[in-house]
């Protein structure tokens, strides 16, 4: 069991790197004003949720990778390390996106829900989560 969790966490970190590439591309294309992990950390730290905080950028990177590793470990644990197909992985990534960006992310006042967000960001974030889930699935199958 611990082996599955460890391999899943590593696969989740790898998938987070791929997803981050999509997010950075979206940022460079002008589709996102600010990276969501930074906005989430900003909202969770003491003070006003929209006021920049000291150290938020490195903490956002750390928390983004921790969340991705946790999501990878969870999928590996549930599948007992057997891995899943890429469509199931993509659906897993989209489920994480919807649960987060229509649920707890707006609840902590980090960002508006998907249906009220700026036009480009939901597209970039959905694509990023599809990439996350697909890379996660491939990595878990490779390590199964």
N, C-alpha and C positions, 0 to 999 in steps of 0.2 A: 504494500500500500504506500509506504513512504517513497519507494522508488517511483511509483506513478506520480505522486505529488511533485517530487523533485523534477522529473522529466517534463511534467506539465508546466511547472513554473518556468523552466528554461524555455520551453516552446512558447509560452505566453510572453516572455521578454523579447524573444525573437520576433514574434508577431507584432508586438508593440513598436518595435523599431520600424517594421514595414509600414504600419499604420501611421507612424509619425512622419514618414516620408510623404504620404498622401496629404497629411495635414499641412506640412510645410509647403507643398506644391500649391495647395488651395490658398494658403496665405500669400504666396508670391503672385498668384493670379488675381489677387484682390477680392477673393470670395469670402475671406474671414478677416475681421478687424483684429481679433485677439485670439490666441490659442485657448480653447476651452479648459485644459488642465490648469493653466495659470489663473483663469477666472474662478475656477472651482476652489483652488487653494486660497485665493484672495478672499473669497466669501467665507471660507471655513476658519480663517485666522481671525483673531480678535480685531474689532474695529468695524468700520463701515464696509459692507461687502463689495463696494465698487472702488474703494480707495486703494491704490497700490501699496503693497507692504514690503518691507525689507526682507530679502531672501526668498521672495515668492517664486522666482524663476527656477532656481535649482530644486526647491522643494516640490514644485509642480512636476519637474522631470522625474524626480524620485517617486512621487506618488503615482504618476502615470504608469511607470514601470511596475510598481508594486501592485497596482490594480490589474494590469495586464497579466502579470505573473500569477496573481490570485485567480483570475478567470481561467488561465491555462491549467492551473493545478486543479481547479474544480472540475473542468471538463475531463481531464485525465482520470480523476478520482471516480467520477460518475461512469465513465466508459471502461474503467478498470484497465486503463492503459492500452486498450485496443485501437484507439483512434476512431475517427469518423470520416466520412466522405467530405469533399470540399463543399458540396451544397449544404450539408448539415452544419459544417463549420461556418459558412457564410451566414446561414440563418441564426446560428448562435451569436455571431458578431452583431447582427442586426437586432436581435433580442436584447443584447446588452445595451446597445445604443438607445433603443426605444424605452427600456426600463429606466435607464439613467436620464436621458434628455427629455422624457415626458414625465418623469417621476421625481427622483431625489435631487437632481441637479436644480430644477426650478424651485423645489421645496426649500433648498438652502440659499436661495436668492442669488445663485451664481450666474444663471442665464435664463432667458425666457424658454418656455417649452418649444419644442420643434415647430409646432403649428403657428407660433408667433415670432419665431426667430427671423433674423435678416435673411434675405433670399438665398444667398450662396452657401452659407454655413451648413444647413441641413444636408445638402447634396454632398458636400465634402465629407462631413462626418459620417453619413451613411456609407459612402464609398470606402472611407477609412476603416469602418467597422467590418465591412465585407472583406476587405483585404486582411484585417486582423484575423477574422474567423477562418478564412481560407488558408492563410499561412499557418495558423495554429493547427488546423486539421492536418495539413501536409506534414508538419513537423512531428505531430503525435503519431501519425501513421508510419513515418520514417523510423521513429524510435520504438515502435511497438515490438 
